[in-house]
Amino acid sequence: MKKILNFIINLFKKEKLQEMRIHSTKSDFDKELVEIDEWNQKQEKSKPFANKGIEYHCKARECENPQKAKELYLKSIVNWEKVVEITNEPDDYNHLLNICWEAELIDKVEYYLNQWLAKYPKDADAHFHLASLYKVKGNREKAKAELEFAISLKPDDHYNLQELGRLYEEDGNVEKAIEIYGKIIKYFSDDVDTAIHCGAYDPYIDLCLKNNKIEEITNLVKDVFSKIDRFINGEEKPKIYNAGDKEWYINKKKEFAIKLSNKLTKRIKQLLKEDKILMIESLTVLLDELLTYVEEKSIHFEAYLLEGIIFRKLGKLDKSWGKYNKALLFCQQNKEISKIYSEMGEQLLEENKIQLASIYFLYALVLNQNSLFAKRGLNKVKKTFKSKEKSEKFEEFIENTKNYVNFKVIQEKTHEFFNSL
């Protein structure tokens, strides 16, 4: 009963609450109204200190002088200490500790945390802070135990699960971390739009990507998209909040697809750099599926360009060429077109189609005079000439061709040059 009333007072005025006369005896109700009065009085009394604390906190964050910033943090802490003395509220202790953490004043964290736990020994947020304190001091097992306890006290707080998963991840226990992050996904099974908005899926996705567990990510995408589609089609209503309109869920689907596409692209780049080509192909399948929900041209361009490079390295040249052509459809500036033509030139060079490769590299250079990719490709072409005289003629031809801006003209001039050799 008291928990219900404490929740209600954050939403309604006292007179509104009096009108409700919810299921309670008159004496009980009057008693709780007295408690509400006391709570309101404490809030009013603490308000000036809270405002000052917030003001100093904001100034400390903006201050570029470390010593001055520390002084401002301390002033903020003094004011928040007065707030907790007046209110004795867990939320105010939480605010106070967050400022102490931000100021890196670990001794003060410990001091105020001990006060908090003495008054509220079963407050989940307090045990979260205690876990963080153990982690800072290097006692990771105690940190895990405190987080487990916090989870038992407050099972609906996914931040505790996230921090516990992170500890196992940092310790190298990937399977345990994925298991814990998986519980966060389960927690948000009926509230996927909030999970997308607050990034609740990120730890699970990031760890799976890092360990090439693509099937797990694919299954998550299917589940999330399936749930959103049921909301869009009106087949199911959210259990957490009232249903949003169709456009809301369509946008959430796009938001998730964009975020995950960027993560996949980043991972593909990393694997390309490490020359782990065989591990990439399964990522491209998922990436292509996500791109069907993405409208941003820049994401399509980068994704298709990368896929072109991947398939070229895998020897699947028809697929590679198709991806390059797709990437061209989403170019927004000449530099992007130049990059694609340079990659196409590289592929033609690998196929020993020297004349065609020259055309693509030359056009890439015309589009972007500073393109290192185009210059590097033309240098490779130059090295295919067996005589110094032909190499010098090719250098001269490159300089002359820079003035042409039409692909077809460059094509004709290149044919003429090679026929003249």
C-alpha positions in Angstrom: 0.0 0.0 0.0 2.7 2.4 1.0 4.7 1.7 -2.2 1.6 2.4 -4.3 1.1 5.7 -2.6 4.7 6.7 -2.9 4.4 6.1 -6.6 1.2 8.0 -6.9 2.5 11.1 -5.2 5.0 11.6 -7.9 2.1 11.9 -10.4 -0.7 13.6 -8.6 -1.2 16.5 -6.2 -2.2 16.0 -2.6 -5.8 17.1 -3.2 -6.2 14.6 -6.1 -5.0 11.9 -3.8 -7.5 12.8 -1.2 -10.3 12.5 -3.7 -9.3 9.0 -4.6 -9.8 7.4 -1.2 -8.3 4.2 -2.4 -8.9 0.9 -0.7 -7.9 1.7 2.8 -9.5 2.5 6.2 -9.9 6.2 7.0 -7.3 6.0 9.8 -4.7 4.3 7.6 -5.4 6.8 4.8 -5.1 9.8 7.1 -1.9 8.4 8.5 -0.4 8.1 5.0 -1.5 11.6 4.2 0.5 12.8 7.1 3.5 10.9 5.7 3.0 12.6 2.4 2.9 16.0 4.1 6.1 15.2 5.8 7.7 14.1 2.6 6.6 17.2 0.8 8.0 19.4 3.6 11.3 17.6 3.3 11.4 18.2 -0.4 10.7 21.9 0.0 13.3 22.2 2.7 16.0 20.4 0.7 15.2 22.1 -2.6 17.5 25.1 -2.2 20.5 22.7 -1.4 19.6 20.4 -4.3 19.4 23.4 -6.7 22.8 24.6 -5.5 24.2 21.1 -5.8 23.0 20.8 -9.4 24.4 24.2 -10.2 27.9 23.4 -8.9 27.8 20.0 -10.5 27.1 21.5 -13.9 29.8 24.1 -13.5 32.3 21.4 -12.5 31.5 19.4 -15.7 32.1 22.5 -17.8 35.3 23.6 -16.0 38.5 23.0 -17.9 40.8 23.8 -14.9 41.1 20.5 -13.0 41.8 22.1 -9.6 38.8 24.5 -10.0 36.6 21.6 -11.2 37.5 19.7 -8.1 36.5 22.6 -5.9 33.2 22.9 -7.6 32.5 19.2 -7.2 33.2 19.5 -3.5 30.8 22.4 -3.2 28.2 20.3 -5.0 28.8 17.3 -2.7 28.4 19.6 0.4 25.0 20.7 -0.8 23.9 17.1 -1.6 25.1 16.0 1.8 22.6 18.5 3.3 19.9 17.2 1.0 20.4 13.6 2.3 20.5 14.8 5.9 17.1 16.4 5.4 15.4 13.8 3.2 17.1 10.5 4.1 16.0 9.3 0.7 17.8 6.5 -1.3 17.5 8.4 -4.5 19.3 11.4 -3.0 22.1 9.2 -1.8 22.3 7.7 -5.3 22.7 11.2 -6.7 25.3 12.1 -4.1 27.4 9.0 -4.9 27.2 9.5 -8.6 28.8 12.9 -8.2 31.5 11.5 -6.0 32.3 8.8 -8.6 32.4 11.5 -11.3 34.8 13.5 -9.2 36.9 10.4 -8.6 36.6 10.9 -4.8 36.6 7.2 -3.8 37.0 7.9 -0.1 33.8 10.0 -0.2 32.0 7.3 -2.2 32.9 4.8 0.6 31.9 7.2 3.4 28.5 8.1 2.0 27.8 4.5 0.9 28.4 3.2 4.4 25.8 5.7 5.6 23.3 4.6 2.9 23.7 0.9 3.6 23.4 1.5 7.4 20.0 3.0 6.8 18.9 0.9 3.8 20.8 -2.4 4.0 18.6 -4.0 1.2 18.6 -1.2 -1.3 19.6 -2.6 -4.7 21.2 0.6 -5.9 23.4 0.9 -2.8 24.7 -2.7 -3.5 25.3 -1.7 -7.1 27.6 1.1 -5.8 29.2 -1.3 -3.4 30.0 -3.7 -6.3 31.6 -0.8 -8.2 33.7 0.0 -5.1 34.9 -3.6 -4.8 35.7 -3.5 -8.5 37.8 -0.3 -8.1 39.7 -1.9 -5.2 40.4 -5.0 -7.3 38.1 -7.5 -5.5 36.2 -8.7 -8.6 34.6 -11.7 -6.9 33.0 -9.6 -4.2 31.8 -7.2 -6.9 30.1 -10.1 -8.7 28.5 -11.3 -5.4 27.2 -7.8 -4.7 25.7 -7.5 -8.1 24.1 -10.9 -7.8 22.5 -9.7 -4.5 21.4 -6.4 -6.1 19.7 -8.5 -8.9 17.9 -10.6 -6.3 16.6 -7.4 -4.7 15.7 -5.7 -7.9 15.2 -8.2 -10.7 13.7 -5.7 -13.1 16.9 -3.5 -13.2 18.8 -4.5 -16.3 21.8 -2.2 -15.4 22.8 -4.6 -12.7 22.8 -7.5 -15.2 24.7 -5.4 -17.6 27.5 -4.6 -15.1 27.7 -8.3 -14.0 28.0 -9.4 -17.6 30.7 -6.9 -18.2 32.7 -8.2 -15.2 32.6 -11.8 -16.7 33.4 -10.4 -20.1 36.5 -8.6 -18.8 37.5 -11.8 -17.0 37.4 -13.7 -20.3 34.4 -15.8 -19.4 32.6 -15.1 -22.7 29.9 -17.8 -22.4 28.9 -16.6 -18.9 28.8 -13.0 -20.1 26.6 -13.9 -23.1 24.3 -15.9 -20.8 23.9 -12.8 -18.5 23.5 -10.4 -21.4 20.9 -12.8 -22.7 18.8 -12.2 -19.6 18.6 -8.5 -20.5 17.2 -9.5 -23.9 14.6 -11.6 -22.2 13.8 -8.8 -19.8 13.0 -6.5 -22.8 11.1 -9.2 -24.8 7.9 -7.2 -24.5 9.5 -3.8 -24.7 11.8 -3.9 -27.7 11.4 -0.3 -28.6 12.8 0.8 -25.2 15.6 -1.7 -25.5 16.5 -0.2 -28.9 16.3 3.3 -27.6 18.5 2.8 -24.5 21.0 0.4 -26.1 20.1 -2.6 -23.9 21.0 -5.0 -26.8 24.4 -3.5 -27.3 26.5 -5.5 -24.8 25.1 -8.8 -26.2 25.6 -7.8 -29.8 29.1 -6.4 -29.3 30.3 -9.5 -27.5 28.8 -11.8 -30.0 30.4 -9.8 -32.8 33.8 -9.8 -31.1 33.6 -13.6 -30.8 32.1 -14.2 -34.3 28.8 -15.6 -32.9 26.8 -14.4 -35.9 24.0 -16.9 -35.5 23.1 -15.5 -32.1 22.9 -12.0 -33.5 20.8 -13.2 -36.5 18.4 -14.9 -34.1 18.1 -11.7 -32.0 17.4 -9.7 -35.2 14.7 -12.1 -36.2 13.0 -12.0 -32.7 13.2 -8.2 -32.5 11.9 -7.7 -36.1 9.1 -10.3 -35.5 8.0 -8.5 -32.4 8.0 -5.1 -34.0 6.1 -6.5 -37.1 3.4 -7.8 -34.8 3.1 -4.3 -33.3 3.0 -2.7 -36.7 0.3 -5.1 -37.9 -1.7 -4.7 -34.8 -1.4 -8.4 -34.0 0.0 -7.7 -30.6 0.0 -4.8 -28.1 3.0 -3.9 -25.9 2.7 -5.1 -22.4 4.7 -2.3 -20.9 3.3 0.8 -22.4 0.4 1.8 -24.6 0.8 1.0 -28.2 2.5 3.5 -30.4 1.3 4.2 -33.9 2.4 2.3 -36.9 5.0 4.9 -37.9 6.6 4.8 -34.4 7.4 1.1 -34.8 8.5 1.4 -38.4 11.0 4.0 -37.2 12.2 1.8 -34.3 12.9 -0.9 -36.8 14.9 1.4 -39.0 16.7 2.7 -35.9 17.7 -0.8 -34.9 18.8 -1.7 -38.5 20.9 1.5 -38.8 22.6 0.9 -35.4 23.4 -2.7 -36.1 24.5 -2.0 -39.7 27.1 0.4 -38.4 28.3 -2.2 -35.9 28.6 -4.9 -38.6 30.4 -2.5 -40.9 32.9 -1.6 -38.2 33.5 -5.3 -37.4 34.0 -6.1 -41.1 36.6 -3.4 -41.4 38.4 -4.8 -38.5 38.4 -8.3 -39.9 39.6 -7.0 -43.3 42.5 -5.2 -41.6 43.4 -8.5 -39.9 43.0 -10.4 -43.2 40.4 -12.7 -41.7 38.3 -12.9 -44.9 36.7 -16.3 -44.3 35.1 -15.0 -41.1 33.4 -12.1 -42.9 31.0 -13.7 -45.4 28.3 -14.7 -42.9 28.3 -11.0 -41.7 27.5 -9.8 -45.2 24.3 -11.9 -45.3 23.0 -10.3 -42.2 24.2 -6.9 -43.3 22.2 -7.2 -46.6 19.1 -8.1 -44.7 19.5 -5.0 -42.5 20.1 -2.7 -45.4 16.6 -3.3 -46.7 15.3 -1.3 -43.7 17.9 1.5 -44.0 17.4 4.6 -46.1 20.7 6.5 -45.4 22.8 6.5 -48.5 26.1 6.7 -46.7 25.4 3.4 -44.9 24.5 1.6 -48.2 27.6 3.1 -49.9 30.0 1.9 -47.2 28.4 -1.5 -46.8 28.4 -2.3 -50.5 31.9 -1.0 -51.1 33.1 -3.3 -48.3 31.2 -6.3 -49.6 32.8 -5.7 -53.0 36.2 -5.8 -51.5 35.4 -8.9 -49.5 34.0 -10.9 -52.5 37.0 -9.8 -54.6 39.4 -11.2 -51.9 37.3 -14.4 -51.8 37.7 -14.7 -55.6 33.9 -14.3 -56.2 34.5 -11.6 -58.9 30.9 -11.5 -60.3 29.5 -10.9 -56.9 32.2 -8.3 -56.2 31.5 -6.4 -59.4 27.7 -6.4 -58.6 28.4 -4.9 -55.1 30.6 -2.2 -56.5 27.8 -1.2 -59.0 25.3 -1.2 -56.1 27.6 1.1 -54.1 27.7 3.5 -57.1 23.9 3.9 -56.8 24.4 5.4 -53.3 27.3 7.8 -53.9 26.8 11.4 -52.8 30.1 12.9 -53.8 32.9 12.4 -56.4 35.4 11.2 -53.7 33.1 8.2 -53.1 32.7 7.4 -56.8 36.5 7.7 -57.2 37.0 5.2 -54.4 34.7 2.6 -56.0 36.4 3.0 -59.5 39.8 2.5 -57.8 38.6 -0.7 -56.3 37.1 -1.8 -59.6 40.5 -1.0 -61.2 42.2 -3.2 -58.6 39.9 -6.1 -59.5 40.6 -5.7 -63.3 44.3 -5.5 -62.6 44.1 -8.8 -60.7 42.3 -10.3 -63.7 45.3 -9.0 -65.8 43.0 -6.7 -67.8 45.6 -3.9 -67.8 43.9 -1.6 -70.3 40.5 -1.7 -68.6 42.1 -1.2 -65.2 43.9 1.9 -66.5 40.5 3.4 -67.6 39.0 2.9 -64.2 42.1 4.2 -62.3 42.2 7.3 -64.6 38.6 8.1 -64.1 39.0 7.7 -60.4 41.9 10.2 -60.5 39.9 12.7 -62.6 37.1 12.6 -60.0 39.6 13.0 -57.2 43.0 14.4 -58.1 44.3 13.6 -54.6 43.2 10.0 -54.6 46.0 7.8 -53.3 44.1 4.7 -54.3 43.9 5.9 -58.0 47.6 6.9 -58.0 48.7 3.7 -56.5 46.7 1.7 -59.1 48.2 3.7 -62.0 51.6 3.1 -60.6 50.9 -0.6 -60.6 49.8 -0.4 -64.3 53.0 1.5 -65.1 55.1 -1.3 -63.6 53.5 -3.7 -66.1 55.3 -1.9 -69.0 58.6 -3.7 -69.8 60.4 -0.7 -71.2 61.3 2.6 -69.6 60.2 4.4 -72.7 56.6 3.0 -72.5 56.5 3.8 -68.7 57.4 7.4 -69.4 54.8 7.7 -72.2 52.2 6.3 -69.8 53.1 9.0 -67.2 52.7 11.7 -69.9 49.4 10.2 -70.9 48.2 10.3 -67.3 49.0 14.0 -67.1 47.1 14.7 -70.3 44.1 12.6 -69.3 43.5 14.6 -66.1 41.8 17.2 -68.1 39.0 14.8 -69.4 35.9 14.5 -67.2 33.9 12.0 -69.2 34.3 8.3 -68.7 33.6 7.5 -72.3 36.3 10.0 -73.5 38.8 8.5 -71.1 37.9 5.1 -72.4 38.5 6.2 -76.1 41.8 8.0 -75.3 43.1 5.0 -73.4 42.3 2.6 -76.3 44.2 5.0 -78.6 47.2 5.1 -76.3 47.5 1.3 -75.9 47.0 0.8 -79.6 49.9 3.3 -80.2 52.4 1.3 -78.1 
